[in-house]
Each structure stands twice: as C-alpha cells, then as structure tokens.
Amino acid sequence: MSMSSSSRLDDLIQSAVDLQPRLKERAAEAEALKQMPDESISDFKAAGFHKIYMPEAWGGYELDWGAHYDVSRLIGEACGSSAWTASLVFSHVIWAARFGQAAQDELLSRSREPIVATGSAGHGVLSQTAQGFQLDGQWKFVSGIHHADCAIVTAKDDPEKIFSHFVMLFPDEYEILETWDTEGLRGTGSHDIRVRVQNIPKHRVVERDALLANEAPGAGIRDHYMYRIQMAPFQKSWFAGPLLGTARGALKDYVSITQDRIGRLLGESIVDQVPVQVRIGETLADIETAELIFSTYVRRLHDIGSQNLTMTGAELLKAKRDMTYAAQLCLRAVERVVKMMGAGGQVKPNPVQRLARDCRAICTHIELQWDHSMAPTGKFLLGLPTGDPLVDNSEQFKQDQDVTSPQLGTQI
C-alpha cells in the first residue's frame, strides 16, 4: 500500500471511531425506521466510506482489499446495521466498476458518487429483444435500497439455470416493496424490489461468469488489481467486519454495564463472581480467535489479488470452512454475554441484546450456513466432488485428492 493510501485508510479508520457514539445513539432510530437514518448515510459519505473501492477516475480512493473490513469492524462495535451498510452496501460500488464503460458512464451520468445495492436472492427472467433485453422479477434482501443510486441483481435466460447474468438497474426501473421486518439487522433496509417487464439495454447486462472472472468487462479500463480479481473467493470477507464488530461491541458494553451491577436478590457484586470472570475470558478468547481467522483471510485475499494469483481448491475449502467457523465464534461470544445478563439482557433497549441480534442475523446468511460450509471439506477428505466447480476444477484440488497429501497440513 502506498503512503497516500495508508494515510487515507488511517483517516477512514479514525472517522469510524469518531462516528461510534453517533451511530450508537441512532441505533434505535435505525431499527424503528427499518433502514439507515439519512444522517448516518450523510456521515458515511462525508467520511468517504463510499469511496473505499470506488475508481480514482470517479473521485474514489481505489484502496487495497481489506479497507472495508477495517472500517466496518469498528462501526460494528456501535451498530450492526451500520456496519452491514458500510461493508455490504457502501463497498459494493466495486460491482459497478466491473461492468463495461457504457454502463459505468450511464451510472455516473445519474450520480457522481453512487451507492450500489445488490440483490441475488430472488428470481429474474431475461428475454432477449432486438434492442437488448426484457427483465421481469423480484429480489429479496436488497440492503440499503432506499439510499441506492442503482441496484445490481441476478437474472437468468434459462429456467433450468440458477442464474446466468447480472443486470444493472436504476431507481425508475424498479419498485421497492416494504418487506423488511426482522429481529436483527433491522436498520439495513433490506427490502424487496420488483421489476415488471422492463426493457434493459445490452450494456447493462453481463454474463455471470464474465463479471465474476478476473477478466470482467471493467478489468481493462483501469490499473488497480481490485477490478481484475476473481470475485467468488472474496465474498465471505464482506461479513467479517460486521461480525467481529458486533461481538467486540457486545463484550465492551457488557463489561461496562456489569462493572456497576449488584445482584438483585442478595446484593452481591457481580464483578466478584468467578464464573462471570471466567465467561468474560472465554468470550474474549472466542472473539480474538475469530479476529485472527478473519484478518489472516483478508490479508491473503489482498496477496492473491495484488499478485494476480488464483486460489487453490484446498484454499477455497479452507476459506469456506474457517470463515463460517469464525462467524460461529462471534455468535457464541454474544450469546454468552447476553445469557449472563439474565432477564435484563432481553430488554430491547439493552445495547448488548441489540448487537447480539445483529450478529445472529448475519450468521443466517447462506454463505455462513454451517452444513453448507463444512460438508465440502468432508467430501474432499472422502475423495468425493465438493459440488463447487471452482474447487473441483482446480488442478491443485486434483493433486490434493490423496488424503495423505502434505497440503492437508497447511491448506486443509
């Protein structure tokens, strides 16, 4: 990282720290609104969070991979919904920068500093026309959609496929359906959107494999490695900052509240109880172990991208398994401290309870589903195809099929 980039990241990190008190104060408002307050979006933009992965040609910072993690884990100590927005909405401008020049130009003609929402949970059907495509569909969990300048959604041109294309949409082309009413991450505004037989020009439709590959349409437009990475292995790191932040925030708030707590029945000092002291130690150990896993993986992703490498099949399996395991460590940590607070830990205004709900909601994402993440390693060790073509088609995977391979000690 250049000195200027390092200084820029330091400024972003300081801004995240400075914003913590305000975001914590607005957390209840965000939950009531079921989306980020406008003031928080304005604060994020003023801090430059939306510019982390924005091309320099657009006025962005083009920082190396991992900046979203450093920022969102600090924001997450105050508010999980805010951390999710910083990591999974404000950083998703990178997807728009992987489209071709015509799509980028059209986006910038509408907003010079765009916020990009994404939707992959749903059904969109593409039909080719003489002018381009027609799209009809509905997508769930489109985080930050009320504040977005565009939405990038998945679609398919064949009913037998899961999805085949990515499509860039603008607000006048979709309807927002107010469907987001959840226990955790309430402030993310992850509502549904609906498109009804909308004409889409060709330049805003890109085949799935092309946009995910290291030669995406936007890869040749600028020099930074960020726009040439193979996106799939990078996906899980979006969740790392919000998970770590909510867990660390819950522990900090628990310690702060507990220092003055007195037992309701016997009037004893809670901090003098050995089981409480032990559970705090266990909780910190879980969080720091998760942090080690997350930070190691994010650094590895930067190395892979900056050195134009490709993840081996064994590394892909390790990432799938370890990131989900670390997520469960965070969840175990927050659930432990909530449980220690007794009935008081269930009261809605309690910040520990709110952060625990946010952490739990993050862990329900399909990318962090336990069986989905662990089974491929079991298949690998049993000599079976994992079902992930990036793994099964890897030359290194074929070499590592022998369970006595020394690779098992370093990568698996």
Secondary structure as GFF3:
##gff-version 3
##sequence-region A 1 412
A	DSSP	alpha_helix	3	33	.	.	.	ID=ss1
A	DSSP	alpha_helix	38	47	.	.	.	ID=ss2
A	DSSP	three_ten_helix	49	51	.	.	.	ID=ss3
A	DSSP	three_ten_helix	56	58	.	.	.	ID=ss4
A	DSSP	alpha_helix	67	75	.	.	.	ID=ss5
A	DSSP	alpha_helix	80	88	.	.	.	ID=ss6
A	DSSP	alpha_helix	93	96	.	.	.	ID=ss7
A	DSSP	alpha_helix	101	110	.	.	.	ID=ss8
A	DSSP	beta_strand	116	119	.	.	.	ID=ss9
A	DSSP	beta_strand	121	128	.	.	.	ID=ss10
A	DSSP	beta_strand	132	142	.	.	.	ID=ss11
A	DSSP	three_ten_helix	145	147	.	.	.	ID=ss12
A	DSSP	beta_strand	150	155	.	.	.	ID=ss13
A	DSSP	beta_strand	165	169	.	.	.	ID=ss14
A	DSSP	three_ten_helix	171	173	.	.	.	ID=ss15
A	DSSP	beta_strand	175	177	.	.	.	ID=ss16
A	DSSP	three_ten_helix	186	188	.	.	.	ID=ss17
A	DSSP	beta_strand	191	201	.	.	.	ID=ss18
A	DSSP	three_ten_helix	202	204	.	.	.	ID=ss19
A	DSSP	beta_strand	205	207	.	.	.	ID=ss20
A	DSSP	alpha_helix	208	212	.	.	.	ID=ss21
A	DSSP	three_ten_helix	225	227	.	.	.	ID=ss22
A	DSSP	three_ten_helix	232	234	.	.	.	ID=ss23
A	DSSP	alpha_helix	237	258	.	.	.	ID=ss24
A	DSSP	three_ten_helix	270	272	.	.	.	ID=ss25
A	DSSP	alpha_helix	274	306	.	.	.	ID=ss26
A	DSSP	alpha_helix	313	340	.	.	.	ID=ss27
A	DSSP	three_ten_helix	342	346	.	.	.	ID=ss28
A	DSSP	alpha_helix	351	362	.	.	.	ID=ss29
A	DSSP	three_ten_helix	366	368	.	.	.	ID=ss30
A	DSSP	alpha_helix	370	381	.	.	.	ID=ss31
A	DSSP	alpha_helix	389	392	.	.	.	ID=ss32
A	DSSP	alpha_helix	395	399	.	.	.	ID=ss33
A	DSSP	alpha_helix	407	410	.	.	.	ID=ss34
###
